[in-house]
């Protein structure tokens, strides 16, 4: 997005227009709102194209222009959605478009190229279904889809943000040039809101904070709780989050209600006061095999000084240093999960030491201030 002197003079003091494209308003609020506000403070005119759901009002209240836009996360007509994005870009004429998550990146990058958008940032928050799905159709189409994705992400005036080195390596293997990739670890966490407090009294509370999806390891978490309480361990195992009906891996609410109250498991549903919730916990757990970028729930838990038990998998292992601030377990391995959780449940001194390192790690590498500056630097690299 290089603007020469004559063009800049012709535009006068007009601000550059930044357009975010995100499938869900709640995701924008939880993961990208601070970035949008920082971009506005840096001089951008900021608009957000997303589904106008229950949190759409918060976007307007933050002083950002909301453009209601439907982009299906499940199914949909690819041609129709690419054309809808093309029309959006032709109408809005953004100087820079920031696509968030894999589907907006794939469809949006193509539409931006067709509409001749001057510059684009593609934020890949985990490679998800395209690289991890075991579906027969996806496996057959994967080589072609990866080839198309690489061609799109290699366009001039396009940079792609990945959240972990595994995703960077996978995209390079697919054909994306290393010069087009930038590593920014996660969406950041506000360390002034998420901070440690004195650990609450027993029983030990273990929290899994996520959308209630099977591939977030929810079933393995419940199975581990059943084994641990069956062995006489006095602990609470708390699920925080809602089902996601748009995702085929969603755990039905009826199943969650059945689990609630059994074997120490509690389902708290969605909570808006996540800092307060985490400050009542002793351990954070996410045995995910979802294809994460870098789970924000683990960043927030680490900022609150919690030790972490999570999968030795892309994204998850980015926030854990084995034996330093948490424990890593193989994916889908309930036996290993039980062992790791029991080790922390039984040892309050170990929990405290690991939790202190979690907080230190966030302060030095994952704070919101660090991530915002790194992302604005990507905008500047494109000439913004």
C-alpha positions in Angstrom: 0.0 0.0 0.0 2.6 2.5 -1.1 1.2 6.0 -1.4 3.5 8.4 -3.3 3.9 12.1 -2.5 1.6 13.4 -5.2 -1.2 11.0 -4.2 -0.7 11.9 -0.5 -0.9 15.6 -1.3 -4.1 15.0 -3.3 -5.7 13.2 -0.4 -4.8 15.9 2.0 -5.4 14.8 5.6 -7.7 12.0 4.6 -7.2 8.9 6.8 -6.4 5.5 5.4 -9.3 3.1 5.7 -8.7 -0.2 7.5 -11.4 -2.9 7.1 -11.5 -5.9 9.3 -13.3 -9.0 8.0 -14.3 -11.5 10.7 -17.0 -14.1 10.6 -18.5 -13.5 14.1 -19.0 -10.3 16.1 -18.2 -12.1 19.4 -14.8 -13.2 18.0 -13.9 -9.7 16.9 -14.8 -8.4 20.4 -12.8 -11.0 22.3 -9.8 -11.1 20.0 -9.5 -8.0 17.8 -11.2 -5.1 19.4 -8.1 -3.7 21.1 -6.2 -3.9 17.8 -9.0 -2.0 16.0 -8.9 0.7 18.7 -5.1 0.9 18.5 -5.3 1.3 14.8 -7.8 4.1 15.1 -5.6 5.8 17.6 -2.7 5.4 15.1 -4.8 7.4 12.5 -6.8 4.8 10.6 -10.5 5.1 9.8 -11.7 1.6 11.0 -14.6 -0.4 9.8 -15.6 -4.0 10.8 -17.5 -6.4 8.4 -18.9 -9.2 10.5 -22.1 -11.0 11.4 -24.3 -8.7 13.4 -25.1 -10.9 16.4 -25.6 -10.4 20.1 -22.3 -8.3 20.5 -22.7 -6.1 17.5 -23.8 -3.2 19.6 -20.4 -3.2 21.4 -18.6 -2.5 18.1 -20.7 0.7 17.6 -20.3 1.7 21.3 -16.5 1.4 20.8 -16.7 4.0 18.1 -16.2 1.7 15.2 -18.3 1.5 12.0 -20.1 -1.9 11.8 -20.9 -3.4 8.4 -23.3 -6.3 8.8 -21.9 -9.1 6.7 -22.7 -12.8 6.6 -19.9 -15.3 5.9 -20.8 -18.8 6.8 -18.4 -20.8 9.0 -20.2 -24.1 8.0 -21.0 -24.8 4.4 -22.1 -21.9 2.3 -21.6 -21.3 -1.4 -17.9 -20.3 -2.0 -18.6 -18.5 -5.3 -21.4 -16.5 -3.8 -19.3 -15.6 -0.7 -16.3 -14.5 -2.8 -18.5 -12.3 -4.9 -20.1 -10.8 -1.8 -16.7 -9.9 -0.5 -15.7 -8.5 -3.9 -18.8 -6.3 -3.9 -18.0 -5.2 -0.3 -14.4 -4.2 -1.2 -15.5 -2.4 -4.4 -18.1 -0.5 -2.4 -15.9 0.3 0.6 -12.6 0.9 -1.2 -10.4 0.1 1.8 -6.7 0.9 1.7 -5.9 -2.1 3.9 -8.1 -5.1 4.6 -7.3 -7.4 7.6 -8.8 -10.9 7.2 -9.1 -12.9 10.4 -9.2 -16.8 10.4 -8.8 -19.3 7.6 -12.0 -18.9 5.7 -12.0 -15.1 5.5 -8.3 -15.4 4.6 -9.0 -17.8 1.7 -12.1 -16.1 0.3 -11.1 -12.6 1.2 -7.6 -12.8 -0.3 -9.1 -13.9 -3.6 -11.8 -11.2 -3.5 -9.2 -8.5 -2.5 -7.1 -9.5 -5.5 -10.1 -9.3 -7.8 -11.1 -5.9 -6.4 -7.6 -4.6 -6.5 -7.5 -3.7 -2.8 -4.1 -1.9 -2.3 -2.9 -4.1 0.6 -4.1 -6.9 2.8 -3.1 -8.6 6.1 -4.2 -12.2 6.5 -4.3 -13.4 10.1 -4.3 -17.2 10.3 -5.5 -18.1 13.8 -4.7 -21.8 13.4 -4.8 -23.8 10.2 -8.0 -25.7 11.3 -9.9 -28.0 8.9 -7.8 -27.3 5.8 -4.7 -28.9 7.3 -6.1 -31.2 10.0 -9.5 -32.5 8.9 -9.8 -36.3 8.4 -12.8 -35.9 6.1 -12.4 -37.8 2.9 -13.5 -34.9 0.8 -11.1 -32.5 2.5 -8.2 -35.0 2.2 -8.9 -35.3 -1.6 -9.2 -31.5 -2.1 -6.3 -30.6 0.3 -3.5 -30.5 -2.2 -5.4 -28.2 -4.5 -6.7 -26.0 -1.7 -3.2 -25.6 -0.3 -1.8 -24.7 -3.7 -4.5 -22.1 -4.2 -3.9 -20.7 -0.7 -0.2 -20.3 -1.4 -0.8 -18.5 -4.6 -3.2 -16.1 -2.9 -0.9 -15.4 0.1 2.1 -14.8 -2.2 0.5 -11.8 -3.8 2.4 -8.5 -3.7 1.4 -6.1 -0.9 0.1 -9.1 1.1 1.5 -10.3 4.5 0.2 -13.2 6.5 0.4 -13.4 10.3 0.7 -16.8 11.9 0.6 -17.4 15.7 3.0 -20.3 16.0 6.1 -21.7 14.3 4.3 -24.9 13.3 1.7 -23.0 11.2 4.5 -21.0 9.7 6.4 -24.2 8.7 3.2 -25.7 7.3 2.4 -22.7 5.1 6.0 -22.6 3.9 5.7 -26.3 3.0 2.5 -25.4 1.1 4.4 -22.9 -1.0 4.0 -19.6 0.9 7.2 -17.6 0.7 8.9 -17.0 4.0 9.2 -13.3 3.1 5.4 -13.1 3.2 5.0 -14.6 6.7 5.2 -12.8 10.1 5.0 -14.6 13.4 3.0 -12.8 16.1 2.2 -15.1 19.0 -1.5 -14.8 19.7 -3.9 -11.9 20.2 -2.3 -10.7 23.4 -3.7 -10.3 26.9 -4.2 -7.2 29.0 -2.0 -7.8 32.1 -3.7 -5.0 33.9 -7.0 -6.8 33.8 -5.7 -10.4 34.1 -3.4 -10.7 37.0 -2.7 -13.2 39.9 -4.4 -13.1 43.3 -3.8 -15.2 46.4 -4.8 -18.8 45.5 -8.3 -19.6 46.9 -8.6 -22.4 49.5 -9.2 -26.1 48.6 -10.7 -27.9 46.9 -8.5 -27.4 43.8 -10.4 -26.0 40.9 -9.3 -27.0 37.3 -10.7 -24.9 34.5 -11.2 -25.7 30.8 -12.2 -22.4 29.1 -13.2 -22.8 25.5 -16.0 -23.2 23.1 -17.5 -26.6 24.0 -16.1 -28.6 21.1 -15.0 -32.2 21.1 -11.7 -31.3 19.5 -11.0 -28.8 22.3 -10.5 -31.9 24.4 -13.8 -31.5 26.4 -14.5 -35.2 26.4 -11.0 -36.1 27.5 -11.2 -33.5 30.3 -14.5 -35.0 31.6 -13.0 -38.6 31.3 -10.0 -37.5 33.4 -12.3 -35.9 36.0 -14.2 -39.2 36.3 -11.0 -41.1 36.8 -9.5 -38.7 39.3 -12.6 -38.4 41.4 -13.1 -42.1 41.2 -9.6 -42.5 42.7 -10.6 -40.3 45.7 -9.1 -37.0 44.4 -10.9 -34.0 45.9 -11.1 -31.4 43.1 -13.6 -29.5 40.9 -13.4 -29.7 37.1 -15.1 -26.7 35.6 -16.1 -26.2 32.0 -16.5 -22.5 31.0 -18.0 -21.8 27.6 -20.9 -22.4 25.3 -21.6 -24.9 22.6 -21.0 -23.7 19.0 -23.9 -25.1 16.9 -22.2 -23.7 13.7 -19.3 -26.2 14.3 -19.9 -29.9 13.6 -17.7 -30.8 16.6 -19.9 -28.9 19.1 -20.9 -30.7 22.3 -24.7 -30.5 22.7 -26.0 -28.5 25.6 -28.0 -31.5 26.7 -24.7 -33.5 27.1 -23.1 -30.7 29.1 -26.1 -30.6 31.4 -25.8 -34.3 31.9 -22.2 -34.0 32.9 -22.9 -31.1 35.3 -22.8 -32.4 38.9 -21.2 -35.7 38.0 -17.7 -36.8 39.0 -16.8 -33.3 40.1 -17.6 -31.7 36.7 -19.4 -28.4 36.6 -20.6 -26.5 33.5 -20.7 -22.8 34.0 -21.6 -21.8 30.5 -20.4 -18.5 28.9 -19.0 -16.0 31.3 -18.2 -12.3 30.6 -16.0 -11.9 33.7 -13.2 -14.1 32.7 -10.5 -12.4 34.9 -12.7 -13.0 38.0 -13.4 -16.6 36.9 -9.7 -17.4 36.4 -8.7 -15.8 39.7 -10.8 -18.4 41.5 -9.0 -21.3 39.8 -5.8 -23.2 40.6 -5.1 -24.9 37.3 -5.9 -24.2 33.6 -6.3 -27.2 31.3 -6.9 -27.4 27.5 -6.3 -30.9 26.1 -7.0 -29.6 22.6 -6.4 -31.2 19.2 -8.3 -28.5 17.4 -5.5 -27.0 15.3 -5.0 -23.9 17.5 -3.2 -20.7 16.6 -2.5 -19.7 20.2 -5.4 -20.2 22.6 -6.4 -16.9 24.2 -7.9 -18.7 27.2 -4.4 -20.1 28.0 -2.9 -16.6 27.7 -5.4 -15.2 30.1 -4.9 -18.1 32.5 -1.1 -17.6 32.4 -1.5 -13.9 33.0 -3.5 -14.8 36.1 -0.6 -16.9 37.4 -2.0 -20.3 36.7 0.0 -23.4 35.9 -1.2 -25.0 32.7 -1.8 -28.5 31.5 -2.3 -28.7 27.7 -1.6 -30.7 24.6 1.8 -31.0 23.1 0.3 -29.7 19.9 0.7 -26.6 17.6 -0.5 -23.5 19.3 -1.0 -25.0 22.7 2.7 -25.7 23.4 3.5 -22.1 22.5 2.4 -20.9 25.9 3.9 -23.8 28.0 7.5 -24.4 28.8 7.5 -28.1 30.0 8.1 -28.3 33.7 8.6 -24.5 33.9 5.1 -23.1 33.8 3.1 -26.1 32.9 2.9 -29.7 31.7 2.4 -31.0 28.2 0.5 -34.2 27.4 0.0 -36.1 24.1 -3.2 -35.4 22.3 -6.2 -37.6 23.1 -4.2 -39.3 25.9 -6.5 -39.5 28.9 -4.0 -41.5 30.9 -1.3 -38.8 30.5 -3.8 -36.1 31.3 -4.8 -37.8 34.5 -1.2 -38.1 35.6 -0.4 -34.5 34.8 -3.5 -33.1 36.5 -2.9 -35.2 39.6 0.7 -34.1 39.9 -0.5 -30.5 40.1 -3.5 -31.1 42.2 -1.4 -32.9 44.9 1.4 -30.3 45.0 0.4 -26.7 45.9 4.1 -25.7 46.0 4.6 -26.8 42.4 1.4 -25.0 41.3 2.7 -21.8 42.8 6.1 -22.1 41.2 4.7 -22.9 37.8 2.1 -20.2 38.1 4.7 -17.5 38.8 6.5 -18.5 35.7 3.3 -18.3 33.7 2.8 -14.7 34.7 6.4 -13.8 33.9 6.2 -15.5 30.4 3.1 -13.4 29.5 4.7 -10.2 30.7 7.8 -10.7 28.7 6.4 -12.2 25.5 2.6 -12.2 25.2 1.2 -9.0 26.6 -1.4 -7.0 24.7 1.0 -4.1 24.3 3.6 -6.3 22.6 1.1 -7.9 20.2 -0.5 -4.5 19.2 2.9 -3.0 18.4 4.0 -6.0 16.4 0.7 -5.9 14.4 0.9 -2.2 13.8 4.4 -2.7 12.5 3.0 -5.1 9.9 0.6 -2.4 8.8 3.5 0.1 8.5 5.5 -2.5 6.6 2.8 -2.4 3.9 3.0 1.4 3.8 0.2 2.3 6.2 
